[in-house]
Amino acid sequence: MTERVKIADLKLDSSIWPRHTLNEEAIERYRDCLQELPPIVVDKETMTVLDGWHRVEAHRREGVETIPVKYDRCLPHLFLARAYALNARHGLPVNNEVRDQIIVDLRQGKDGYDPMGEEAIAEVIGISRQRVNQVITRLLGASKFVKNEAEVKEAI
């Protein structure tokens, strides 16, 4: 469900934003069509913007105090991965280095969270498990594509 919320109530956390810089052309384009833009995506519990930084900035520059929001629920350690997955479906593409770093962070675990398996990472990021395995192999030196992690856990 979409509702409007005050922009001042939103949390824009640059550490979970896959792009790191605003694209002025996109903002100017969005300023011309605010009413036609899709809602931004916000974590319901924290009000952290997961998708829609350029839309937020376009609304700000137009002096609009509220913005359409679609709520999502996401664990904080998955915010960056979720933001990447949402961004991959539209808009300005994020480079593969950012995607690869997200995969590595999830695989190794960070901020006290357990490491994630390839299948779970693929689901969160929105790419194939094979691509996740290729990134892990290239960056972390894993040598084997495990088809069924449950079988591996049982064998241990």
ZIRA-V724350 format. One record per residue. SS is DSSP state (@ for helix, = for strand, . for the rest). PHI is phi in radians with two decimals (NA if undefined). Layout:
BEGIN
((SS/PHI) (SS/PHI))
END
This chain:
BEGIN
((./NA) (=/-1.80) (=/-2.45) (=/-1.75) (=/-2.26) (=/-1.23) (@/-1.03) (@/-1.09) (@/-1.50) (./-1.49) (=/-1.87) (./-1.83) (./-1.78) (@/-1.11) (@/-1.24) (@/-1.96) (./-1.68) (./-1.19) (./-1.59) (./1.34) (./-2.45) (./-1.46) (./-1.76) (@/-1.07) (@/-1.08) (@/-1.11) (@/-1.07) (@/-1.10) (@/-1.09) (@/-1.18) (@/-1.06) (./-1.40) (./-2.53) (@/-0.92) (@/-1.18) (@/-1.60) (./-1.26) (./-1.22) (./-1.13) (=/-1.32) (=/-1.94) (=/-2.28) (=/-1.17) (./-1.04) (./-1.27) (./-1.81) (./1.10) (=/-1.37) (=/-1.29) (=/-1.66) (=/-2.65) (./2.23) (@/-1.00) (@/-1.16) (@/-1.17) (@/-1.05) (@/-1.12) (@/-1.09) (@/-1.10) (@/-1.01) (@/-1.15) (./-1.53) (./1.37) (./-1.50) (./-1.57) (=/-2.17) (=/-2.54) (=/-1.16) (=/-2.28) (=/-1.98) (=/-1.53) (=/-2.33) (./-2.09) (./-2.63) (./-1.22) (@/-0.93) (@/-1.25) (@/-1.83) (@/-0.96) (@/-1.12) (@/-1.11) (@/-1.14) (@/-1.06) (@/-1.09) (@/-1.07) (@/-1.14) (@/-1.17) (@/-1.12) (./-1.47) (./-2.86) (./1.13) (./-1.35) (./-1.20) (./-1.67) (./-1.23) (@/-1.18) (@/-1.07) (@/-1.13) (@/-0.99) (@/-1.11) (@/-1.16) (@/-1.07) (@/-1.04) (@/-1.08) (@/-1.05) (@/-1.20) (@/-1.14) (@/-1.48) (./1.38) (./-2.67) (./0.95) (./1.47) (./-1.61) (./-1.20) (./-1.08) (./-1.85) (./-1.37) (@/-1.05) (@/-1.10) (@/-1.13) (@/-1.09) (@/-1.01) (@/-1.14) (@/-1.17) (@/-1.34) (./1.51) (./-2.26) (./-1.28) (@/-1.12) (@/-1.07) (@/-1.13) (@/-1.03) (@/-1.07) (@/-1.08) (@/-1.14) (@/-1.09) (@/-1.06) (@/-1.19) (@/-1.64) (@/-1.97) (./1.41) (./-1.09) (./-1.89) (./-2.51) (./-1.51) (./-1.49) (./-1.34) (./-2.42) (@/-1.13) (@/-1.11) (@/-1.11) (@/-1.13) (@/-1.09) (@/-1.13) (@/-1.24) (./-1.42))
END
